[in-house]
Amino acid sequence: MSYLPIFMNLGGRRCLVAGGGEVGERRVAALLDAGAIVRVVSPDVTDELDRLAKSGAIEHRSRRWQSGDLEGCALAFAATDDPELNRAIAAEARSLKIPVNVADEPGLCDFIMPSVVGRGDLRIAVSTSGASPAFASRVRRDLENLVGPEYEVAVQILRAARIHLRAHERDALERARILQSLAFSDIVDLIRDANWAGVDRMLTESLGVGLDGLAIASHNLLRIA
């Protein structure tokens, strides 16, 4: 089966995680990273989920899942150790048109979770369409060795360049040309070598302003790289 790879904006939207074990903890971490409002339903939770609940970072309903717990949710994860309960959650989610992921049951899933390489705003998602999650993890590890923290810095600079151009260059085609030129330039290599003078020169030639003009301090970028 083929899946549509998408990135969903969950900022400020409520999502449900049924199950408070290690799988549930991973799902909660991913949702919080995406800015979601998280509701966990489980009689028992890991120490980390307990800490998040006590700090107010997540809502915890300390009981088994019940019909109605999906109210107001945009996304759901069924990660309990009870297959029948997981199926009930999936059925109610579908009846409410809420996309649902069921742990270890790809046939019940509306979506599957990829293995992700994260470098700041850069996200690289890897999936084998459910064939081998372990191999997806292996590919993610390989990518982590190839895509270092310099890519995070490059994205930060390119975001600032894009904002600058939208404010100062009215020609959309010219904006696209400049941004493409920067994206395919040696910017990653320059950052990896901490050659901030080279980065500054490249930006000045392309945009008319350097790092300071983009309100990016090279010493802050150096800490990231």
C-alpha positions in Angstrom: 0.0 0.0 0.0 1.2 3.5 -0.8 0.8 6.4 1.5 0.6 10.2 0.9 3.5 11.8 2.6 2.2 15.0 4.2 3.2 17.3 7.1 0.2 18.4 9.2 -0.2 21.6 11.1 -1.4 20.6 14.6 -0.5 23.8 16.3 -3.1 24.6 19.0 -5.3 21.5 18.0 -6.3 18.8 20.5 -5.0 15.3 19.8 -5.7 12.1 21.8 -3.2 9.4 22.8 -4.9 6.4 24.4 -2.2 4.4 26.2 0.5 5.6 28.7 3.3 3.3 27.9 6.5 3.8 25.9 4.7 4.0 22.6 2.3 6.5 24.0 5.1 8.6 25.4 6.8 8.8 22.0 3.5 9.9 20.4 3.0 12.5 23.0 6.6 13.9 22.5 6.0 14.2 18.8 2.7 15.9 19.2 4.1 18.4 21.7 6.9 19.1 19.4 4.3 19.9 16.7 2.5 22.4 19.1 -0.5 20.2 19.6 -2.7 20.2 22.7 -2.4 16.6 24.0 -5.0 14.5 25.9 -3.7 11.2 27.3 -6.2 8.6 28.4 -4.7 5.7 30.4 -5.0 4.4 34.0 -1.2 4.1 34.1 1.5 6.3 32.5 5.3 6.4 32.3 7.2 8.7 34.7 7.8 11.2 31.9 4.1 11.4 31.0 3.3 11.7 34.7 5.7 14.6 34.9 4.2 16.3 31.9 0.7 15.9 33.3 1.7 17.4 36.7 3.4 20.3 35.0 0.2 21.0 33.0 1.9 20.3 29.6 -0.7 17.6 28.8 -4.2 16.6 30.0 -4.3 13.2 31.6 -7.5 11.3 32.1 -6.5 8.5 34.5 -8.7 5.7 33.4 -9.4 3.5 30.4 -10.6 5.1 27.2 -14.3 5.7 27.0 -16.6 6.7 24.1 -16.6 10.5 24.0 -12.9 11.0 24.8 -12.3 11.9 21.1 -14.5 14.9 21.4 -12.8 18.0 19.8 -9.8 16.0 18.6 -8.1 16.4 15.3 -6.0 13.3 15.5 -5.9 10.1 17.5 -3.4 7.4 18.5 -4.5 4.1 19.9 -1.6 2.7 21.8 -3.1 0.6 24.6 -2.1 -3.0 25.3 -5.7 -4.2 24.6 -6.3 -5.0 20.9 -10.0 -4.9 21.3 -9.9 -1.5 22.9 -7.6 -0.2 20.2 -10.1 -1.4 17.6 -13.0 0.3 19.4 -11.0 3.6 19.4 -10.2 3.2 15.7 -13.9 2.6 14.9 -15.1 5.6 16.8 -12.4 7.8 15.3 -13.5 6.8 11.8 -17.1 7.4 12.6 -16.1 10.9 13.6 -13.8 11.3 10.6 -10.8 11.7 12.9 -7.6 10.2 11.4 -6.3 7.4 13.7 -3.1 5.5 14.1 -3.2 2.1 15.9 0.0 0.7 17.3 1.2 -2.4 15.5 -2.0 -2.6 13.5 -1.3 -1.0 10.1 -4.5 -2.4 8.7 -6.4 -0.2 11.2 -4.4 2.9 10.5 -5.5 6.0 8.5 -1.8 7.1 8.7 1.5 5.7 9.9 4.3 7.5 11.7 7.5 7.9 9.8 11.0 7.7 11.2 12.2 11.3 11.3 15.5 13.2 11.1 15.1 16.6 12.8 17.5 19.5 12.3 15.6 22.6 13.6 12.9 23.4 11.1 14.3 20.8 8.6 12.4 17.5 8.9 13.2 14.5 6.8 10.6 11.7 7.1 11.4 8.1 6.2 8.9 5.4 5.6 8.8 1.9 4.2 5.0 2.1 3.9 4.8 -0.2 6.9 6.9 -2.9 5.4 9.8 -2.6 7.8 9.8 0.1 10.5 13.2 -1.2 11.7 14.7 -0.5 8.2 13.2 2.9 8.2 15.0 3.5 11.5 18.2 2.3 9.9 17.8 4.7 7.0 17.1 7.5 9.5 20.4 6.7 11.3 22.3 6.8 8.0 20.7 10.2 7.2 21.6 11.6 10.6 25.2 10.9 9.7 24.9 12.7 6.4 22.7 15.7 7.4 24.5 17.5 10.3 23.6 20.6 12.3 24.9 22.8 9.5 21.6 22.1 7.7 19.6 23.6 10.6 21.7 26.8 10.3 21.2 26.9 6.5 17.4 26.7 6.9 17.5 29.5 9.5 19.5 31.7 7.1 17.3 30.8 4.1 14.2 31.6 6.0 15.5 35.0 6.9 16.6 35.5 3.2 13.1 34.6 2.0 11.5 37.1 4.5 13.9 39.8 3.4 13.1 39.2 -0.3 9.4 39.2 0.2 9.8 42.7 1.8 12.2 44.1 -0.7 11.9 42.3 -4.1 8.5 42.7 -5.8 9.3 40.4 -8.8 8.2 36.9 -7.8 10.3 35.2 -10.4 13.4 37.1 -9.3 12.7 36.1 -5.7 12.4 32.5 -6.7 15.6 32.7 -8.8 17.7 34.2 -5.9 16.3 31.7 -3.3 17.0 28.7 -5.7 20.5 30.0 -6.3 21.2 30.3 -2.5 19.6 26.9 -1.8 21.9 25.2 -4.4 25.0 27.2 -3.5 27.9 26.2 -1.2 26.1 27.6 1.8 26.1 24.3 3.7 29.8 23.7 3.2 30.6 27.3 4.3 28.6 26.8 7.5 30.1 23.4 8.2 33.6 25.1 8.0 32.3 28.0 10.1 33.3 30.3 7.2 31.0 33.1 8.2 32.8 35.7 6.1 32.0 33.5 3.1 28.4 33.2 4.1 28.2 36.9 4.6 29.8 37.6 1.2 27.4 35.2 -0.6 24.3 36.8 1.0 25.5 40.3 0.2 26.1 39.4 -3.5 22.6 37.8 -3.7 20.5 40.0 -1.5 22.4 43.2 -1.0 22.6 42.5 2.7 24.7 40.1 4.8 24.1 38.3 8.1 23.8 41.5 10.1 21.3 42.9 7.6 19.2 39.8 8.0 19.4 40.3 11.8 21.3 37.1 12.2 24.4 37.2 14.4 27.1 34.9 13.2 28.2 34.1 16.8 24.8 32.7 17.5 24.9 30.6 14.4 28.3 29.3 15.5 26.8 27.9 18.7 24.3 26.0 16.6 26.8 24.7 14.1 
